């Protein structure tokens, strides 16, 4: 009898094992062959759960289209399917589909990022907001960082002061690691304009937290001590603690006893961006919550310093690597000569004016060409709200779609010799601060970067003073790696010296 039960038990275990194997095989089959009401784009879903995430994050020392995308474009064409960090995604290098994605937000698509990325930027960040709430937040930021505000003399003076004092300090040093130095310069300026934060100790803590955050921003989402993602999340936690303290202190500073016995909020005019935020969250019926305000400031700080510092570092390297472009910018180019000659003629102030900034056409071409090659954002994500049919393919509702700027910016049919640094390709073209079919360094559609004007202002003023008052030479580093975002793993070490124009 005992042997009988043992045989029965063994048979049951074997049957359970077979059933488990069948279920696993079925799950793997369903993973590799997702349900779709039409024809899915070509491509592979990779391994169950992991998908092709490891390949996506594979580093490559090149400015070219990331290897992950490049190989699949050659194999499948400009539209292909994949799976990243557990999500089915359609990757697009098709200009028409990209344009439709940007133009049809709210109807066919909505902003979306993988869960791991949302955790990094915050559940209440502006990218997660939809419809009227998103437009409200965007207009709130645009009122402070849009062209009308940037025209104000105080904004230009603050940028100029940060640039001139930094360059002066660097010129006395034997060597400068440019990426870190520029990051610190832009970050301190951003902290001042956003938060009015002038305390060195608190600003230093915040900067260190953001540096930790950025190092693991685009990394495999493995939350274990020692991983880049773990460092990133710890950096975010530390930064959010400081931002929360600053927000609460500012709220208390504008609260005064009211006539009815309660507290009233002082409405201050002007001031930093945080003053505007406080006015919003202390309204009788606020549309902006404290959590939204904190995530908004976090994202603005990250975007303002990370993208600008990377682009500026790459611009300096590209100018050093292409002396003929640098010569055109400094010697052959009349825009800087005109600005300097007018100052020598006895103009009351030697500071940059808005008109001078807008006259820097060649400088603007250098910036556009730099950000075209930089492709700091390797992908712009959206989600399909319904089944979408395009060129014979179906993108199922709920799937992510990743618009791939590098595949457009480095397409030889759009930009001949795409890996060549050639600012003149933007000559006689309208100023580009917003997305288009063929240029999306600042995003596109409703979600084009609201800080694009501020970023270009900083870069233009920096390049103006750098090329007219200083010379520099490479001391080491400068290696560029895509991971898939742009990185300088060894830094970019240079020596800067003051000189006469």
Secondary structure, DSSP 8 states (H G I E B T S, - for coil): -HHHHHHHHHHHHHHHHHHHHHHHHHHHHHHHS---SS---SB---BTTTBTHHHHT--BSSSSS-HHHHHHHHHH-SEEEEEETTEEEEEE--HHHHHHHHHTBTTTEEE---HHHHHHH-TTSGGG--HHHHHHHHHHHHHHHSHHHHTSHHHHHHHHHHHHHHHHHHTTSS-EEHHHHHHHHHHHHHHHHHH----HHHHHHHHHHHHHHHHTTTS----STTSHHHHHHHHHHHHHHHHHHHHHHHHHHTEEE-TTSSEEE----SS-HHHHHHHHHTSTT-SS-HHHHHHHHHHHHHHHHHHHHHHHHHHHHHHHH-HHHHHIIIII-HHHHHHHHHHHTT-S--S--HHHHHT-HHHHHHHHHHHHHH--SS-EEEEESS-EEETTEEE-TT-EEEE-HHHHHT-TTTSSSTTS--GGGGTTS----S--SS--TT--GGGS-TTHHHHHHHHHHHHHHHHHHEEEEEEEE---EESSSEE-TT-EEEEEEE---
